[in-house]
Amino acid sequence: MPVVSVNGIRLNYEVTGDGPLVVLVMGTGSPGRVWKSYQVPALVKAGFRVVTMDNRGIAPSDECAAGMSIADLVGDTAGLIEHLGGGPAHVVGTSLGSRVVAELALSRPELVRKAIMMAATGRPHPLSSMLNRGEQALADKGIQLPAEYAAAIKAMLNLSPHTLEDPARAQEWLDIFEYTATATPTPGVRAQLRMDRSQDRLTAYQRIAVPSLIVGFADDRMVPPVFGREVATAIPGAQYTEIEHCGHYGYIERPEEVNRVIINFLAA
């Protein structure tokens, strides 16, 4: 994968396919390759040139362990689009990535053709804020959860009860989460966790003018769909759709439906 110097850092990215540019922005602690299992093949098949990247904080991009802000991630995404030809590009994000997409559409609208925000929120919530602080505290105290327990918690927080009620499917996910469990967050991931998410941005999002789609996941415990509906209400003309029987990881839990929604909006 190529590495480019943008916005004062080295950013790792990958380009696949040919056609209109689509940039995919991942959430907290996850590498860009997560998109490659389902979204990248579907978008390439639909005739798009797809870019995945490792956000700052995720090696081999610069980890920026001393700290970072959402504005930094927005600048990184803008710099990558400019490096790839200046756009405008379709930009798709999930969770933290959806906040990056919204702020990019607000601050650099000339770079964004259409914006898709999955598991989006425009304001803080006490539960998510407390969970974030708890994750930081575990890392700061060097506490390592047993992989089995970490896998169970991750499944309950990020998957739909409809997925977990099937013992075979639940076991498949638990095996994946247990295998991928890490001892402690890397310095870069810890820097991502420390980013300030305390601002209510819904009023600011009333100034977003690019065509926007907000996608909620019906069983999302991390970012309940009501928060996405608020974002869709704030952005003039934004569309909202909600996908049933999936949680925070809806894009890998029900990828066919998510891909259909993404492609239909971008191709319209």
N, C-alpha and C positions, 0 to 999 in steps of 0.2 A: 504494500500500500504506500502511496506517495505521502510525503510530509511537506507542508508548505508553511512558510513564515507569514503569519497574518496577525494583526492586532497585538503585536509584541510577543507572540508565542509561536511555538511549533505545533501545528495541527495535523493530525493523522486523518486521512480520508481515503475513500475509494469510490471510483466512478464505474458504473455498469450500464450498458445499453446505449441507445441512440434515440434522440428525439427531444421534446421539451424537457427542461431541467426540473427535477424534483429533488429537494433536499430534505432528508429525514433527520430529525433532532430527537435524541433519546432522553430519558429521564435520569434522575439521580442515581449515580453509582453504576450505571449500565453502559457497556461499550456499544459502539455503533453496529457491531456485527449481529446484535440481536435482531435487527431488521432483516438480515439476510436469509433467515429461514423461510419467511412467508411474504413479507411486503416487497422486497426487492425483486424476486422472480415474477410476481404478479404484475408489478409496475413495468418492468422491462418487457414482458409479454404484451402489455397494453400499449407499448410504443413510446415509453418515456426513458430518458437518461437519468439514472438514479444515483444520488450521492449519499453515502453514509459517512459519518465521521465520529471520532472519539472526542467528546467534549473535553475542554480543559479540565484537568483533574483525573482523566482516564488515560493511563499510559497506553501506547507510546506518545500520545500528545503530552505537552508539558503539564505536570501535575499541579503546579502553582500552589504548593502546600502552604504557603504563607497566607493565602486567602484569595477570594474571588467574589464577584458579584454577578447578578443576573445580567447587568449591563455588559459585563465582560463577555459572557456567553453570546449575547446579542451581537456584540462587535465581532466576535470570532465568526459567527455565522454569516454576517454581512461581508466580512473580509474574504471568506471562502467563496461566496457567490460572485464577488468582484473578481477574484482570481480565476474563476471558471468562465468568465465572459461578461459579468456585470448584470446578468438577469434581464428582465425580471424572471424569477423562478417560483415554481410552486413550492411551498414550504409546509411540511407536516411534522407535528411534534406530539409527544405524549407526556403527561404529567409535568415535570419540570420543563420538558421540551415544549409543551404547549404554552407555558409562560414566556419562553424565549421567542416562540413564533408570534405571540400577541405583541410583545414589546418591539420585535423587529417590524411588524406590520405598522405599528404606531410611529416608530422613529425613522424607518427607512422604507416607506411605502413604494418607492421607485424600484426596489429590489424584489418586491413580492407580487407575483401574478395572482395567486390564490393562496389562502391560508387555511389549514386544517388543524384544529386543536382537539386532541383526545384527552379525556380525563382532566379537563381544564378547570381552573379556579382563578378568580380575580381578587380573592381576599383570604386572609388567614382564618384558621379555625382552631379553637383550643386543643382539640384532640390531635390533629395532625402536628400542631406545634409541640405538644407534649411528647408525642412519639419521636419527633425529630430530636428533641433535647435528650430523650432517653437513649437513643442510638448514639448520640455524641458522648453521653456519660459512660456507656458501656466501653466505648473505645478509649476514652480518657483514663478510665480505671483499669484498662487492660483485661477486662472480663470477656472471656471467650465462651459463648454458649455452645453446648454440645451440638454437633451437626444434626443429630436427629431432632432435637428440640427446635433448633433454628429452622429446619425444613418444615416442621409442622406449623410453626408460627407464620412463616412466609406463605404457606399454602392458605391458611385461614384468613390472612390479611389481604391476599392478592387474587384469589380465585373465587369463582362463584360456588355457592352451595350446590347448585345443579351439577357442577363438575365433580365436587367432592363426594356427593352421595353415591356415586358409582365406585365401588371399591377398587376395581381394576384401574380406572382412570386416576383415582386419587393416588394409588401406589405409584403409577408412572410419574406423576408430578413430584411426589415425595422423594422418589429416587433421584430425579433430576436436581431438586433443591438440596438434597443431602450431599450429592456428589459435587455440586458447585459451591457449597458453603465455604466461606473463607474464614481464616482464623480471626483476623481483625481487619477493619477497613484500612485501605492504603492511605497514605497522607493526602493524596489527591481527592479521594472520596470523602475523607473527613473534612477537607476544605469545602467540598460541595455541600455537605450537611450543614456547615456553619454559615452558609450564605443567608443574608437577610431576606426573609419572606414575609415580613410583618406588615407591608404596605397594602392597603386596600386600593386596587387599581381599576375598579369597575367604572368609576367616573371618567378616568382617563381613556378607557376603552371605547367610550362614546365617540372618540375622534378617529377610530380606525375606519378607513374607507375602502380597504381592499375586500374583494369577495371572500367571505369567511364561512366555514362550516365547523360547528362544534359537535363533537361526538361524545356522548355519555355512555358509560357502561352500567347497565341497570343494577348489578349487584356489587358495585365498587364500594368497598368499605373505606379505602384510603381517600378517595375523592368522590363522595356521593354525587349522583347526577344532578342534584339540585344546584350545585356550584357551577356545572357546565351550563345549565339553563340560564343562570344569572349572567354568565359571560355572553351567551347568545342574545339575551335581552339587551345588554349594554351596547353591543356592536351593531350599528345601524345596518339593517338588511341581512344580518347573519342568519344562516340556517342552523337548525338543531335536529339531530337525530340520536336516538337511543337504541343501543343494541342489547337485547335481552340475554339472560343466562350466561353472563360473563362478568368478571370482576375487573380489578385494576389492570390486570394483564390481558385485557380483552383482545388485543392485537395478536397475541399468540394463543389465546384460549379459544377464540372463534375467528380465526384469521380469514376464512373465506368470506364471511359477512363483512368484516372490517375492510378487506380489500375491495369488495364490491362497492361499498359506500365511498371509499377514497377515490377509486377510479371513475365512478359515475360523476362525482363532483368535479374532478379535474378535467374530465373529457367534455363536460357540458359546454 
